[in-house]
Amino acid sequence: MKLNRGVALVGAGMTKFGRHADLSSRELFVEALNKTSASVDRNFDRKMIQALFLGNFTSDLFEHQGHTAPLMADWAGLCPAPATRVEGACASGGLAFRMGVLAIASGLYDVVGVGGYEKMTGLPTPAATDALACASDTSYEGIPGATFPGLYAMMAVAHMRKYGTKWDMLAKISLKNHRNGSINPLAQFNKSIEDIAKGKGFTDVMQFLNDPKSNPVVAWPLRLFDCSPISDGAAAAILVAEEKAKEFTDTPVYITGTGQGSASMGLHDREEFTTLPSAMEASRQAYKMAGVSPKEIQIAEVHDCFTIAELIATEDLGFFQRGEGGKAAAEGRTAREGDRPINTSGGLKCKGHPVGASGVGQIVEHFEQLRGTAGGRQIPDVELSLTHNVGGSGATAVVHIFSTKKP
């Protein structure tokens, strides 16, 4: 199935992800929208935005503030345009973007604003962990004490037992994403793990990563550097009808495919822990709509809330055969210099993971990559890319495909 009407991305921007003690989520969103407006090449005024779709997981718990969509619209000067909050746990931003795409494709709107935001660091780590656990099946997982590190650790153990995956393969993913994030000025962490290790007196980076004090186990086999951080941040994008794109820029980015899938809320109800059925379904829909195969995708931003999540994503998306994702990472195939660059931004692991903003933050990276403005992270001659955003332990997944060419 194709979109009834073409949709183009003409602007995208984000705050730096990390700790913003002095800013609320509304202030972060306004900053992201200001940057997004400035990224549109010409003829854009934010008053052109006819509707706003905003991804946010749980400002209710993180900031004790609900009903945030009109709040964001008001602070951004967009009232009385309709504003809708979209919630899908860590996939909230990707889902908001999808809603914006579908709203234009339906013919209802010509110009739509999309955003994602989360302010997480105002809570102590245990309280933030409890808030995030609401994205799991609380009756069967959260209340008994299974946090997300524990759930993804179960996936890692299952993958190791079934395919012989080694922890060193996961470490290679973390090393790669920190190298990418170290040259992303908007990433939460701007140091490679090699530099961190050297600063602590280690000459061997793997010795550092195996050191129980420097890289403690969080939920075996996952260690500290296998886990994405608690973050604050916001990201935004401007979507327009395809026929209007050239009014705003000579280099629009076209959305050629979009897909969404669902799966059982908890791992306890799944037959297989080494794959996310929701992601497989979302990618199937997106590939079919775009009329492309996995081998044609040049770069991808995938949901690496934990290193095992990136490994599984590369297999679910069809980039590598089942059981081969870890080997591919260890061989450097997913590095910027490899044949399938993954998470050139640094990913959630290094760029940061303000959960409602993460999916839109992925799209900001590809807006820059496809327009050739990604600086030191730039992959040459990118024409086709993919983003993969997951909610919880895979109950929700959304996939988008982007192209420099009209569909």
C-alpha positions as CSV (number, residue, x, y, z in Angstrom):
1,M,0.0,0.0,0.0
2,K,1.3,3.4,-0.9
3,L,0.6,6.8,0.7
4,N,-2.4,8.5,-1.0
5,R,-0.3,11.7,-1.1
6,G,3.5,12.2,-1.0
7,V,5.1,13.6,2.1
8,A,8.4,15.4,2.5
9,L,10.6,16.5,5.4
10,V,11.9,20.1,5.0
11,G,13.2,20.9,8.5
12,A,14.5,19.1,11.5
13,G,16.4,20.1,14.7
14,M,17.0,19.1,18.3
15,T,18.5,20.2,21.6
16,K,21.6,18.7,23.0
17,F,20.5,15.5,24.8
18,G,21.7,15.1,28.3
19,R,21.1,16.7,31.7
20,H,19.3,20.1,31.6
21,A,18.7,20.9,35.2
22,D,17.5,24.4,34.5
23,L,15.1,23.7,31.7
24,S,11.6,22.1,31.6
25,S,10.4,19.9,28.8
26,R,8.3,22.9,27.4
27,E,11.5,25.0,27.2
28,L,13.4,22.2,25.6
29,F,10.7,21.7,23.0
30,V,10.6,25.4,22.1
31,E,14.4,25.3,21.7
32,A,14.1,22.3,19.4
33,L,11.3,23.9,17.3
34,N,13.4,27.1,17.0
35,K,16.3,25.1,15.6
36,T,13.9,23.2,13.3
37,S,12.4,26.4,12.0
38,A,15.8,27.8,11.3
39,S,16.7,24.6,9.4
40,V,14.1,25.2,6.7
41,D,15.8,26.9,3.8
42,R,13.2,29.5,2.8
43,N,9.6,30.8,3.0
44,F,8.7,29.2,6.3
45,D,6.9,30.7,9.2
46,R,5.8,28.5,12.1
47,K,2.3,29.9,11.9
48,M,2.0,27.8,8.7
49,I,1.9,24.7,10.9
50,Q,-1.7,23.4,10.7
51,A,-1.4,20.6,13.3
52,L,1.1,19.4,15.8
53,F,1.8,15.8,16.8
54,L,4.0,15.4,19.9
55,G,5.6,12.3,21.3
56,N,6.0,12.0,25.0
57,F,6.0,9.0,27.2
58,T,5.3,10.1,30.8
59,S,5.7,13.7,31.7
60,D,3.0,12.8,34.2
61,L,5.5,10.9,36.3
62,F,8.7,12.6,35.3
63,E,7.4,16.2,35.8
64,H,4.0,15.7,37.3
65,Q,2.5,17.4,34.2
66,G,-0.1,15.9,32.0
67,H,-2.1,17.4,29.1
68,T,1.2,18.5,27.5
69,A,0.3,18.9,23.8
70,P,-1.6,22.2,24.1
71,L,1.0,23.4,26.6
72,M,3.8,22.9,24.1
73,A,1.6,24.5,21.3
74,D,1.0,27.5,23.6
75,W,4.7,28.0,24.5
76,A,5.7,27.6,20.8
77,G,3.1,30.2,19.7
78,L,1.1,27.7,17.7
79,C,-2.3,28.0,19.3
80,P,-5.1,27.6,18.2
81,A,-3.7,24.8,15.8
82,P,-4.7,21.4,17.1
83,A,-2.0,19.7,19.1
84,T,-2.0,16.0,20.0
85,R,0.2,14.0,22.4
86,V,1.1,10.6,21.1
87,E,2.3,7.9,23.7
88,G,4.0,4.7,22.8
89,A,6.6,4.4,25.5
90,C,10.1,4.8,24.0
91,A,8.5,4.8,20.5
92,S,6.4,7.9,21.2
93,G,8.5,10.2,19.0
94,G,8.5,7.8,16.0
95,L,4.7,7.3,16.4
96,A,4.2,11.1,16.4
97,F,6.1,11.4,13.2
98,R,4.1,8.6,11.7
99,M,0.9,10.4,12.7
100,G,2.1,13.5,11.0
101,V,2.9,11.6,7.8
102,L,-0.5,10.0,7.7
103,A,-2.2,13.4,8.5
104,I,-0.7,14.9,5.4
105,A,-1.1,11.8,3.2
106,S,-4.8,11.9,4.1
107,G,-5.1,15.3,2.5
108,L,-6.3,17.0,5.7
109,Y,-3.2,19.1,6.2
110,D,-0.4,20.6,4.0
111,V,2.1,21.5,6.7
112,V,2.5,19.6,10.0
113,G,4.8,20.0,13.0
114,V,6.1,16.9,14.7
115,G,8.0,16.8,18.0
116,G,9.2,14.6,20.9
117,Y,10.4,15.6,24.3
118,E,11.1,14.1,27.7
119,K,12.6,15.6,30.9
120,M,13.9,12.6,32.9
121,T,16.7,13.7,35.1
122,G,14.6,15.6,37.6
123,L,13.9,12.3,39.4
124,P,16.6,10.2,41.2
125,T,17.6,7.2,39.3
126,P,15.5,4.6,41.2
127,A,12.4,6.8,40.6
128,A,13.2,7.2,36.9
129,T,13.6,3.5,36.7
130,D,10.2,3.0,38.2
131,A,8.6,5.4,35.8
132,L,10.2,3.7,32.8
133,A,9.0,0.3,34.1
134,C,5.4,1.5,33.4
135,A,6.2,0.7,29.8
136,S,6.4,-3.0,30.6
137,D,3.6,-5.3,31.7
138,T,3.6,-4.0,35.3
139,S,1.4,-6.9,36.6
140,Y,3.7,-9.6,35.4
141,E,7.1,-7.8,35.2
142,G,7.2,-4.4,36.9
143,I,5.6,-5.4,40.3
144,P,7.7,-8.6,40.6
145,G,10.8,-6.4,40.0
146,A,11.9,-6.8,36.4
147,T,13.3,-3.5,35.2
148,F,14.2,-2.9,31.5
149,P,17.9,-3.8,32.0
150,G,16.6,-7.1,33.3
151,L,14.2,-7.7,30.4
152,Y,16.8,-6.9,27.8
153,A,19.3,-9.0,29.7
154,M,17.0,-11.9,29.2
155,M,17.0,-11.2,25.5
156,A,20.8,-11.2,25.5
157,V,21.0,-14.5,27.4
158,A,18.5,-16.1,25.0
159,H,20.5,-14.8,22.0
160,M,23.8,-16.1,23.4
161,R,22.3,-19.5,24.1
162,K,20.6,-19.9,20.7
163,Y,23.3,-18.4,18.5
164,G,26.5,-18.4,20.5
165,T,26.7,-14.6,20.7
166,K,29.4,-13.4,22.9
167,W,29.4,-10.3,25.2
168,D,32.5,-9.0,23.4
169,M,30.3,-8.6,20.4
170,L,27.9,-6.3,22.4
171,A,31.0,-4.4,23.6
172,K,31.9,-3.7,20.0
173,I,28.5,-2.1,19.5
174,S,29.1,0.2,22.5
175,L,32.6,1.1,21.3
176,K,31.3,2.0,17.8
177,N,28.4,4.1,19.0
178,H,30.6,6.1,21.4
179,R,33.0,6.8,18.6
180,N,30.1,8.1,16.5
181,G,28.7,10.1,19.4
182,S,32.1,11.6,20.2
183,I,31.9,13.7,17.0
184,N,28.2,14.6,17.5
185,P,28.1,18.0,19.3
186,L,24.5,17.3,20.4
187,A,25.2,13.9,21.9
188,Q,25.0,13.4,25.7
189,F,28.5,11.8,25.8
190,N,31.2,13.4,23.6
191,K,34.0,11.0,24.4
192,S,34.9,7.6,22.9
193,I,35.2,4.7,25.3
194,E,38.9,4.5,24.3
195,D,39.4,8.1,25.6
196,I,37.4,7.3,28.7
197,A,39.5,4.2,29.4
198,K,42.8,6.1,28.7
199,G,41.7,8.8,31.2
200,K,41.3,6.2,33.9
201,G,44.7,4.8,33.2
202,F,43.8,1.8,31.0
203,T,45.9,1.1,27.8
204,D,43.6,-1.7,26.7
205,V,40.0,-0.7,26.1
206,M,38.6,-4.3,26.5
207,Q,40.4,-4.6,29.8
208,F,38.6,-1.4,30.8
209,L,35.3,-2.8,29.7
210,N,35.9,-6.0,31.6
211,D,36.9,-4.2,34.8
212,P,34.1,-4.7,37.3
213,K,34.6,-1.2,38.9
214,S,34.9,0.7,35.6
215,N,32.1,-1.2,33.9
216,P,29.9,-2.9,36.5
217,V,27.2,-5.5,35.7
218,V,23.8,-3.9,35.7
219,A,21.8,-7.1,34.8
220,W,24.0,-9.9,33.6
221,P,25.3,-10.0,30.9
222,L,24.6,-6.3,30.4
223,R,27.1,-3.9,31.9
224,L,27.0,-0.1,32.4
225,F,28.4,0.6,28.9
226,D,25.7,-1.7,27.4
227,C,22.9,0.6,28.7
228,S,21.6,4.0,27.4
229,P,21.5,6.8,29.9
230,I,18.8,8.8,31.6
231,S,18.4,12.0,29.5
232,D,16.6,15.2,28.9
233,G,15.9,16.6,25.5
234,A,13.6,17.5,22.6
235,A,13.6,17.2,18.8
236,A,11.2,18.4,16.1
237,A,10.5,18.2,12.4
238,I,8.5,20.0,9.7
239,L,6.5,17.8,7.2
240,V,4.8,19.2,4.1
241,A,2.9,17.8,1.2
242,E,5.2,16.6,-1.5
243,E,3.9,19.1,-4.1
244,K,4.8,22.0,-1.8
245,A,8.2,20.8,-0.8
246,K,10.2,22.8,-3.3
247,E,8.6,26.0,-1.9
248,F,10.7,25.5,1.2
249,T,13.9,23.8,0.0
250,D,15.7,22.5,-3.1
251,T,16.8,19.4,-1.1
252,P,13.7,17.9,0.6
253,V,13.8,14.4,2.1
254,Y,10.9,12.2,1.1
255,I,9.2,9.7,3.3
256,T,8.8,6.7,1.0
257,G,7.8,4.1,3.6
258,T,6.3,3.9,7.1
259,G,5.1,0.9,9.1
260,Q,4.0,0.1,12.6
261,G,3.6,-3.2,14.5
262,S,2.6,-4.5,17.9
263,A,3.4,-7.5,20.0
264,S,2.5,-8.9,23.4
265,M,3.3,-6.4,26.2
266,G,5.5,-8.7,28.2
267,L,8.3,-11.1,27.5
268,H,6.5,-13.7,29.6
269,D,3.9,-14.0,26.8
270,R,6.3,-14.5,23.9
271,E,7.6,-17.7,22.4
272,E,10.9,-16.2,21.3
273,F,13.1,-13.7,23.0
274,T,15.6,-13.2,20.2
275,T,13.4,-11.2,17.9
276,L,10.8,-8.4,18.1
277,P,7.7,-9.4,16.0
278,S,6.5,-5.8,16.1
279,A,9.7,-4.6,14.4
280,M,9.5,-7.3,11.8
281,E,5.9,-6.3,11.0
282,A,6.7,-2.6,10.9
283,S,9.7,-3.1,8.6
284,R,7.7,-5.4,6.4
285,Q,5.1,-2.7,5.9
286,A,7.7,0.0,5.3
287,Y,9.8,-2.0,2.8
288,K,6.6,-2.8,0.9
289,M,5.4,0.8,0.8
290,A,8.8,2.0,-0.3
291,G,9.3,-0.8,-2.8
292,V,12.8,-1.5,-1.5
293,S,14.6,-4.4,0.1
294,P,16.8,-4.4,3.2
295,K,20.0,-4.6,1.1
296,E,19.2,-1.3,-0.5
297,I,19.1,0.6,2.8
298,Q,22.5,2.5,3.1
299,I,22.3,3.7,6.7
300,A,20.0,3.1,9.6
301,E,19.3,4.6,13.1
302,V,18.0,1.7,15.2
303,H,16.7,1.6,18.7
304,D,19.7,0.7,20.8
305,C,18.4,1.3,24.3
306,F,20.8,-1.6,25.1
307,T,23.5,-3.0,23.0
308,I,21.5,-6.3,22.5
309,A,18.7,-4.2,21.2
310,E,20.8,-2.9,18.3
311,L,22.1,-6.4,17.5
312,I,18.5,-7.8,17.4
313,A,17.3,-4.9,15.3
314,T,19.9,-5.5,12.6
315,E,18.6,-9.0,12.3
316,D,14.9,-8.1,12.5
317,L,15.3,-5.5,9.8
318,G,16.9,-8.0,7.5
319,F,20.4,-6.4,7.4
320,F,22.0,-9.7,8.6
321,Q,20.9,-13.3,8.9
322,R,19.6,-14.6,12.3
323,G,22.5,-15.1,14.6
324,E,24.9,-13.0,12.5
325,G,24.3,-9.6,13.9
326,G,26.9,-9.9,16.6
327,K,29.5,-11.2,14.2
328,A,28.8,-8.3,11.8
329,A,29.2,-5.8,14.6
330,A,32.5,-7.4,15.7
331,E,33.8,-7.3,12.1
332,G,33.1,-3.5,11.9
333,R,30.4,-3.8,9.2
334,T,28.1,-1.5,11.2
335,A,30.8,1.2,11.7
336,R,30.8,4.4,9.7
337,E,33.4,2.9,7.5
338,G,31.5,-0.4,7.1
339,D,29.1,-1.6,4.4
340,R,26.0,-1.0,6.7
341,P,26.6,2.0,9.0
342,I,24.3,1.9,12.0
343,N,23.6,4.7,14.4
344,T,26.0,7.3,13.0
345,S,24.6,9.8,15.5
346,G,25.9,7.7,18.4
347,G,22.5,6.1,18.9
348,L,20.5,6.1,22.1
349,K,23.5,4.6,23.8
350,C,25.7,7.6,23.4
351,K,23.6,10.4,21.9
352,G,21.2,9.9,24.8
353,H,17.6,8.6,25.3
354,P,15.0,11.1,26.4
355,V,12.4,8.5,25.6
356,G,9.7,10.7,24.0
357,A,12.3,12.5,21.9
358,S,14.4,9.6,20.7
359,G,12.4,8.6,17.7
360,V,12.4,12.2,16.3
361,G,16.1,12.6,17.2
362,Q,16.8,9.6,14.9
363,I,15.0,11.5,12.1
364,V,17.1,14.6,12.7
365,E,20.2,12.6,12.0
366,H,18.9,11.3,8.7
367,F,17.6,14.7,7.6
368,E,21.2,15.8,7.9
369,Q,22.7,12.7,6.4
370,L,20.5,12.8,3.3
371,R,21.2,16.5,2.8
372,G,24.9,16.0,3.2
373,T,25.2,18.3,6.3
374,A,26.2,15.7,9.0
375,G,29.7,17.0,9.3
376,G,32.3,14.5,10.6
377,R,29.6,11.8,10.8
378,Q,28.6,12.2,7.1
379,I,28.3,9.0,5.1
380,P,29.1,9.8,1.4
381,D,26.3,9.7,-1.2
382,V,23.4,8.6,1.0
383,E,20.1,8.4,-0.9
384,L,18.1,5.8,1.1
385,S,17.9,5.4,4.9
386,L,15.8,3.9,7.6
387,T,14.9,4.6,11.3
388,H,13.6,2.0,13.8
389,N,12.0,3.1,17.0
390,V,10.8,0.6,19.7
391,G,8.5,1.0,22.7
392,G,9.2,-0.9,25.9
393,S,10.5,-4.4,25.3
394,G,9.1,-4.4,21.8
395,A,5.3,-4.2,22.3
396,T,5.4,-1.3,19.8
397,A,7.7,-0.6,16.9
398,V,7.7,2.0,14.1
399,V,9.9,2.1,11.0
400,H,10.4,4.9,8.5
401,I,12.2,4.9,5.2
402,F,13.6,8.1,3.7
403,S,14.9,9.0,0.3
404,T,16.4,11.9,-1.6
405,K,14.2,10.9,-4.5
406,K,10.4,11.2,-5.0
407,P,8.7,7.8,-4.5
